[in-house]
Amino acid sequence: MRPFSHSPKNNTVTKWLTLLTGTTSQIVFSFLYTGIVVSEYNLRHIYGISLYDIGIQLSFLSLGVILSEIPWGMMSDKFGDKPVLLLGLSGLVISLLLFSFIRSYVVGSDINVLISLTFLSIGVFGASINSSSGRSIMSAFPPGEQIFAMSIRQTSVPIGGVIGSLYFPSLFHNAGDKNTFLLCSFLFFLCIIFVIFFVEKEETIYRKNNLLFENFFSCLKNKKIIQILITSFCLTSTQISILVFGKETIILQKSISFIKIDIIVPLILVLGAFFRIYLGKKFSLTNPTSIILIMGTINSTFLIFMVILTKENSPLACLAFILAGITSLSWQGLAYGVISKLGGSTIAGTALSLMGIAVLGASFITPAISPFIILHTSWATFWIFMAMISLIPLFIKSYTNTPLKM
């Protein structure tokens, strides 16, 4: 593993512009991705498609990310961030433009094919942002600030998600689908301009003789990378369970209204993003892996408290839910920073793409199996189970035996 070399050309302004570019690109993609998902009702009624069809089409969005995340990461390690980002963002612009202008000419069952292909391409090209923007950010910042920078970058996902969930459906309804997708296309075009001017072209001398799959297997052989991936999968599973099913637990308790709970969830996302930055700033120079474990343990504790307080019908159960939600979100910036450092300048892109797969995998599996657990046991058993999932990283052998050198 070769550490990232901090270029003297990356002065204070340059490094923050690089971070701004990566973060903004991720916010726009998160806005689009989340916005499409939460606009399921609007999509069905505008295009006259069935619930079954929209379910399949939305799955193509995730499928595109899953299929392309690792290839983008490997290409980033091989060719550098800048060309990969430009290719991915250009693909997003073209996909959205084509859909905006072609869809009015497509009728009948063909609209299902067009939507599926468009969503697949959005997922495929959008995955490039997650896999490639991290390398340039790590290179732009000095070693002592790299994890902090990645923590800021990772706030883009919840921030974009909040904006998308709040405003995309109304934008879709009021401005129409064509104008909405044209707006997103324009935003991605602005991101391309940012990349052209603010992302430095990396030296690829260390990677010019590497085969693409060498980086992939190098990641799989690195025990610390695997440990971070397992940890991220476990903690993301808990995070998703809280965001998806936590509010129903509180609502069933009848101590809080639907309106208030809809305010609380965005609040959790915003506060979680804030704590990602705080932890990245505070602990980037210490052993961040220990902080990740501590946050998982604290999260598990709050979940147990939520179960106890819910059983006693205490209004404090809502507070426990909020704190569990915040802690479930706060660790992710550190984890992305750690895995980038572990990958170094040679395999960071591939490592980040594997991280994306771990997070996305947990996001897919958790909602799929959770109802089965809840229906066959109870809500209390489910939350205790998820609390135990958060503690699994503690038992991974040698996880913190060797502190990560900053």
C-alpha positions as CSV (number, residue, x, y, z in Angstrom):
1,M,0.0,0.0,0.0
2,R,1.4,3.3,-1.1
3,P,0.3,6.3,1.0
4,F,-1.3,9.3,-0.7
5,S,1.2,11.9,-1.6
6,H,0.0,15.5,-0.9
7,S,0.9,17.7,-3.8
8,P,2.4,21.2,-2.9
9,K,0.1,22.6,-5.6
10,N,-2.9,21.7,-3.4
11,N,-3.0,24.9,-1.4
12,T,-5.9,25.8,1.0
13,V,-8.2,27.0,-1.8
14,T,-7.4,24.1,-4.1
15,K,-8.0,21.4,-1.6
16,W,-11.4,22.8,-0.5
17,L,-12.5,23.2,-4.1
18,T,-11.6,19.6,-4.7
19,L,-13.6,18.6,-1.7
20,L,-16.5,20.8,-2.8
21,T,-16.5,19.1,-6.2
22,G,-16.6,15.6,-4.9
23,T,-19.2,16.5,-2.2
24,T,-21.4,18.4,-4.6
25,S,-21.4,15.6,-7.2
26,Q,-22.4,13.1,-4.5
27,I,-25.2,15.4,-3.2
28,V,-26.7,15.8,-6.6
29,F,-26.6,12.1,-7.3
30,S,-28.1,11.4,-3.8
31,F,-30.8,14.0,-4.5
32,L,-31.7,12.3,-7.8
33,Y,-31.4,8.7,-6.5
34,T,-33.5,9.3,-3.4
35,G,-35.9,11.6,-5.2
36,I,-36.7,9.0,-7.8
37,V,-37.3,6.4,-5.1
38,V,-39.7,8.6,-3.0
39,S,-41.5,9.8,-6.1
40,E,-42.8,6.3,-6.9
41,Y,-46.4,7.5,-6.7
42,N,-45.8,10.4,-9.1
43,L,-43.9,8.1,-11.5
44,R,-46.8,5.6,-11.6
45,H,-49.4,8.2,-12.3
46,I,-47.5,10.3,-14.9
47,Y,-46.4,7.2,-16.9
48,G,-49.5,5.1,-16.2
49,I,-47.6,2.1,-15.0
50,S,-48.5,-0.5,-12.4
51,L,-47.1,-0.9,-8.9
52,Y,-45.4,-4.1,-10.0
53,D,-43.7,-2.3,-12.9
54,I,-42.4,0.6,-10.9
55,G,-41.0,-1.9,-8.3
56,I,-39.0,-3.6,-11.0
57,Q,-37.9,-0.3,-12.5
58,L,-36.7,1.1,-9.2
59,S,-34.7,-2.1,-8.7
60,F,-32.8,-1.3,-11.9
61,L,-31.6,1.8,-10.2
62,S,-29.9,-0.2,-7.4
63,L,-28.8,-2.9,-9.9
64,G,-26.9,-0.3,-11.9
65,V,-25.0,0.8,-8.9
66,I,-24.2,-2.8,-7.7
67,L,-23.0,-3.9,-11.2
68,S,-20.7,-0.9,-11.8
69,E,-19.4,0.1,-8.4
70,I,-16.3,-2.1,-8.4
71,P,-15.4,-1.6,-12.1
72,W,-15.5,2.2,-11.5
73,G,-13.2,1.8,-8.5
74,M,-10.8,-0.4,-10.4
75,M,-10.7,2.1,-13.3
76,S,-10.1,4.9,-10.9
77,D,-7.1,3.2,-9.5
78,K,-5.9,2.5,-13.0
79,F,-6.5,5.8,-14.7
80,G,-7.1,8.3,-11.9
81,D,-10.2,10.1,-10.6
82,K,-10.6,12.9,-13.1
83,P,-11.2,10.9,-16.3
84,V,-13.5,8.4,-14.5
85,L,-15.5,11.2,-12.9
86,L,-15.9,13.0,-16.3
87,L,-17.0,9.8,-17.9
88,G,-19.6,9.0,-15.2
89,L,-21.0,12.5,-15.0
90,S,-21.2,12.8,-18.8
91,G,-23.1,9.5,-18.8
92,L,-25.6,10.9,-16.3
93,V,-26.1,14.1,-18.3
94,I,-26.6,12.2,-21.6
95,S,-29.0,9.6,-19.9
96,L,-31.2,12.3,-18.4
97,L,-31.2,14.4,-21.6
98,L,-32.2,11.4,-23.7
99,F,-34.9,10.4,-21.4
100,S,-36.3,13.9,-21.2
101,F,-36.6,14.3,-24.9
102,I,-37.4,10.7,-26.0
103,R,-40.0,9.7,-23.4
104,S,-42.9,11.8,-24.9
105,Y,-42.5,9.7,-28.1
106,V,-42.7,6.4,-26.3
107,V,-46.1,4.8,-25.6
108,G,-47.5,1.6,-24.3
109,S,-45.3,-1.0,-22.8
110,D,-42.2,0.5,-24.4
111,I,-42.3,3.2,-21.6
112,N,-41.5,0.5,-19.1
113,V,-38.4,-0.5,-21.1
114,L,-37.3,3.1,-21.5
115,I,-37.7,3.8,-17.8
116,S,-35.9,0.6,-16.8
117,L,-32.9,1.4,-19.1
118,T,-32.8,5.0,-17.9
119,F,-32.8,4.0,-14.3
120,L,-30.1,1.3,-15.0
121,S,-27.9,3.9,-16.7
122,I,-28.4,6.4,-13.8
123,G,-27.3,3.7,-11.4
124,V,-24.3,2.7,-13.6
125,F,-23.0,6.1,-14.2
126,G,-23.8,7.5,-10.8
127,A,-21.8,4.8,-9.1
128,S,-18.7,6.4,-10.5
129,I,-19.0,9.3,-8.1
130,N,-18.8,7.2,-5.0
131,S,-16.0,5.1,-6.3
132,S,-13.8,7.8,-7.8
133,S,-14.2,11.1,-6.0
134,G,-12.6,9.9,-2.8
135,R,-9.1,9.4,-4.3
136,S,-8.8,13.0,-5.5
137,I,-10.0,14.3,-2.1
138,M,-7.4,12.1,-0.2
139,S,-4.7,13.4,-2.5
140,A,-5.7,17.0,-2.1
141,F,-5.5,17.0,1.7
142,P,-2.4,16.5,3.9
143,P,-2.4,13.2,5.9
144,G,-3.7,14.8,9.1
145,E,-6.8,16.1,7.4
146,Q,-7.7,13.3,5.0
147,I,-10.1,11.4,7.2
148,F,-11.7,14.7,8.2
149,A,-12.2,15.6,4.5
150,M,-13.7,12.2,3.8
151,S,-16.1,12.7,6.7
152,I,-17.3,15.9,5.1
153,R,-17.6,14.2,1.8
154,Q,-19.8,11.5,3.3
155,T,-22.3,14.0,4.7
156,S,-23.3,14.4,1.0
157,V,-25.3,11.2,1.0
158,P,-27.8,12.1,3.9
159,I,-27.9,15.8,2.9
160,G,-28.7,14.9,-0.7
161,G,-31.2,12.3,0.5
162,V,-33.0,14.8,2.7
163,I,-33.2,17.4,0.0
164,G,-34.4,14.8,-2.5
165,S,-37.0,13.3,-0.2
166,L,-38.4,16.7,0.7
167,Y,-38.3,18.5,-2.6
168,F,-38.0,16.1,-5.5
169,P,-41.7,14.8,-5.4
170,S,-43.1,18.4,-5.3
171,L,-40.7,19.5,-8.1
172,F,-41.7,16.4,-10.1
173,H,-45.4,17.3,-9.6
174,N,-45.2,21.0,-10.2
175,A,-42.5,21.3,-12.9
176,G,-43.2,18.0,-14.6
177,D,-40.9,15.0,-15.2
178,K,-39.1,16.6,-18.2
179,N,-38.1,19.8,-16.5
180,T,-37.1,17.9,-13.4
181,F,-34.8,15.6,-15.2
182,L,-33.5,18.5,-17.3
183,L,-32.6,20.3,-14.1
184,C,-30.8,17.3,-12.7
185,S,-28.9,17.0,-16.1
186,F,-27.9,20.7,-15.8
187,L,-26.7,20.1,-12.2
188,F,-24.5,17.2,-13.3
189,F,-23.2,19.4,-16.1
190,L,-22.1,22.0,-13.5
191,C,-20.4,19.2,-11.7
192,I,-18.5,18.4,-14.9
193,I,-17.3,22.0,-15.0
194,F,-16.2,21.7,-11.4
195,V,-14.2,18.5,-12.2
196,I,-12.5,20.0,-15.2
197,F,-11.3,23.1,-13.2
198,F,-10.9,21.9,-9.7
199,V,-9.8,18.2,-9.8
200,E,-6.1,17.7,-10.5
201,K,-5.1,15.0,-12.9
202,E,-3.3,12.3,-10.9
203,E,0.0,10.8,-11.7
204,T,-0.7,7.2,-12.7
205,I,2.9,6.0,-12.9
206,Y,2.4,3.6,-10.0
207,R,-0.5,1.9,-11.7
208,K,0.4,1.9,-15.4
209,N,1.5,-1.7,-15.4
210,N,-1.3,-3.0,-13.0
211,L,-4.0,-5.2,-14.3
212,L,-7.4,-4.0,-13.2
213,F,-8.2,-7.1,-11.2
214,E,-4.9,-7.0,-9.3
215,N,-6.4,-4.2,-7.2
216,F,-9.5,-6.1,-6.5
217,F,-7.6,-9.1,-5.2
218,S,-5.2,-6.9,-3.2
219,C,-8.2,-5.5,-1.3
220,L,-9.5,-9.0,-0.6
221,K,-6.1,-10.0,0.8
222,N,-6.0,-7.0,3.1
223,K,-7.4,-8.2,6.4
224,K,-7.9,-4.7,7.7
225,I,-9.9,-3.7,4.6
226,I,-12.1,-6.8,5.0
227,Q,-12.6,-6.0,8.7
228,I,-13.7,-2.5,7.9
229,L,-16.1,-3.9,5.2
230,I,-17.7,-6.3,7.6
231,T,-18.0,-3.6,10.3
232,S,-19.6,-1.2,7.8
233,F,-22.0,-3.9,6.7
234,C,-23.1,-4.6,10.2
235,L,-23.4,-0.9,11.3
236,T,-25.2,0.0,8.0
237,S,-27.7,-2.8,8.7
238,T,-28.6,-1.3,12.0
239,Q,-28.7,2.2,10.5
240,I,-31.1,1.1,7.8
241,S,-33.3,-0.8,10.3
242,I,-33.6,2.4,12.4
243,L,-34.4,4.7,9.5
244,V,-36.9,2.3,7.9
245,F,-38.6,0.6,10.9
246,G,-37.7,2.8,13.9
247,K,-40.4,5.4,13.4
248,E,-43.1,2.7,13.1
249,T,-42.1,1.4,16.5
250,I,-42.5,4.9,18.0
251,I,-45.8,5.5,16.2
252,L,-47.2,2.2,17.5
253,Q,-46.4,3.4,21.0
254,K,-48.8,6.3,20.3
255,S,-46.7,8.8,22.1
256,I,-45.9,10.8,19.0
257,S,-47.9,11.8,16.0
258,F,-47.2,11.1,12.3
259,I,-46.4,14.7,11.7
260,K,-43.8,14.9,14.4
261,I,-42.1,11.7,13.4
262,D,-41.8,13.0,9.8
263,I,-39.9,15.9,11.2
264,I,-37.7,13.7,13.4
265,V,-36.4,11.5,10.6
266,P,-34.9,14.4,8.6
267,L,-33.6,15.8,11.9
268,I,-31.8,12.6,12.6
269,L,-30.2,12.7,9.1
270,V,-29.0,16.2,9.5
271,L,-27.6,15.7,13.0
272,G,-26.0,12.4,11.9
273,A,-24.3,14.3,9.1
274,F,-23.1,16.9,11.6
275,F,-21.6,14.2,13.8
276,R,-19.9,12.6,10.9
277,I,-18.0,15.8,10.4
278,Y,-17.3,16.3,14.1
279,L,-15.9,12.8,14.6
280,G,-13.8,13.1,11.5
281,K,-12.3,16.4,12.8
282,K,-11.9,15.2,16.3
283,F,-10.5,11.7,15.9
284,S,-8.8,11.6,12.5
285,L,-5.4,11.9,14.2
286,T,-6.1,9.2,16.8
287,N,-7.2,5.6,16.1
288,P,-10.4,6.1,14.2
289,T,-11.2,2.4,14.1
290,S,-11.7,2.4,17.9
291,I,-14.2,5.3,17.6
292,I,-16.1,3.3,15.0
293,L,-16.4,0.5,17.4
294,I,-17.4,2.8,20.2
295,M,-20.1,4.4,18.1
296,G,-21.5,0.9,17.3
297,T,-21.5,0.0,21.0
298,I,-23.3,3.3,21.9
299,N,-25.8,2.7,19.1
300,S,-26.5,-0.8,20.5
301,T,-27.0,0.6,24.0
302,F,-29.6,3.2,22.7
303,L,-31.4,0.5,20.9
304,I,-31.7,-1.6,24.1
305,F,-32.9,1.5,25.9
306,M,-35.5,2.1,23.2
307,V,-36.8,-1.4,23.6
308,I,-37.1,-1.0,27.4
309,L,-38.7,2.4,27.3
310,T,-41.1,1.4,24.5
311,K,-42.2,-1.6,26.6
312,E,-42.9,0.8,29.5
313,N,-44.7,3.2,27.1
314,S,-42.3,6.0,28.0
315,P,-42.1,9.1,25.9
316,L,-38.3,8.8,26.4
317,A,-38.4,6.0,23.8
318,C,-38.6,8.7,21.1
319,L,-35.4,10.3,22.5
320,A,-33.7,6.9,22.5
321,F,-34.8,6.4,18.9
322,I,-33.3,9.8,17.9
323,L,-30.0,9.1,19.7
324,A,-29.8,5.6,18.1
325,G,-30.5,7.1,14.7
326,I,-27.8,9.8,15.1
327,T,-25.1,7.3,16.3
328,S,-26.0,4.9,13.5
329,L,-25.1,7.6,11.0
330,S,-22.1,9.2,12.7
331,W,-19.4,6.5,12.1
332,Q,-19.6,6.3,8.3
333,G,-17.3,9.2,7.5
334,L,-14.5,7.7,9.6
335,A,-15.0,4.4,8.0
336,Y,-14.7,5.8,4.5
337,G,-11.6,7.7,5.5
338,V,-10.0,4.7,7.1
339,I,-10.6,2.4,4.1
340,S,-9.2,5.1,1.8
341,K,-6.0,5.3,3.9
342,L,-5.8,1.5,4.0
343,G,-6.0,1.4,0.2
344,G,-3.6,4.2,-0.3
345,S,-2.8,5.7,-3.7
346,T,-2.8,2.3,-5.3
347,I,-6.1,0.6,-4.4
348,A,-8.2,3.3,-2.7
349,G,-10.7,3.4,-5.6
350,T,-11.3,-0.3,-5.5
351,A,-11.5,-0.2,-1.7
352,L,-14.1,2.6,-1.8
353,S,-16.1,0.7,-4.3
354,L,-16.1,-2.4,-2.1
355,M,-17.2,-0.1,0.7
356,G,-20.1,1.1,-1.4
357,I,-21.1,-2.5,-2.2
358,A,-21.0,-3.4,1.6
359,V,-23.2,-0.4,2.4
360,L,-25.6,-1.0,-0.5
361,G,-25.8,-4.7,0.3
362,A,-26.8,-4.0,3.8
363,S,-29.3,-1.4,2.6
364,F,-30.8,-4.1,0.3
365,I,-30.7,-7.1,2.7
366,T,-31.9,-5.4,5.9
367,P,-35.4,-4.3,4.6
368,A,-35.8,-7.6,2.9
369,I,-35.3,-9.8,6.0
370,S,-36.5,-7.5,8.7
371,P,-40.2,-8.0,8.2
372,F,-39.7,-11.8,8.4
373,I,-38.0,-11.4,11.8
374,I,-40.6,-8.9,13.1
375,L,-43.6,-11.0,12.0
376,H,-42.3,-14.3,13.4
377,T,-41.0,-12.8,16.7
378,S,-41.7,-9.3,18.0
379,W,-40.6,-5.7,17.6
380,A,-38.6,-6.1,20.9
381,T,-36.8,-9.2,19.6
382,F,-36.0,-7.5,16.3
383,W,-34.4,-4.5,18.0
384,I,-32.4,-6.6,20.3
385,F,-31.2,-8.6,17.3
386,M,-30.2,-5.4,15.5
387,A,-28.4,-4.2,18.7
388,M,-26.4,-7.5,18.6
389,I,-25.5,-6.9,15.0
390,S,-23.9,-3.5,16.0
391,L,-21.7,-5.4,18.4
392,I,-20.4,-8.0,15.9
393,P,-17.4,-5.8,15.0
394,L,-16.2,-6.0,18.6
395,F,-15.6,-9.7,18.2
396,I,-13.6,-9.5,14.9
397,K,-10.2,-10.8,15.9
398,S,-7.3,-8.4,15.9
399,Y,-9.5,-5.5,14.7
400,T,-7.8,-2.9,16.8
401,N,-4.6,-4.7,17.7
402,T,-2.6,-2.5,15.3
403,P,-3.6,1.1,15.3
404,L,-3.9,2.7,11.9
405,K,-1.0,5.0,11.3
406,M,-2.1,8.4,10.3
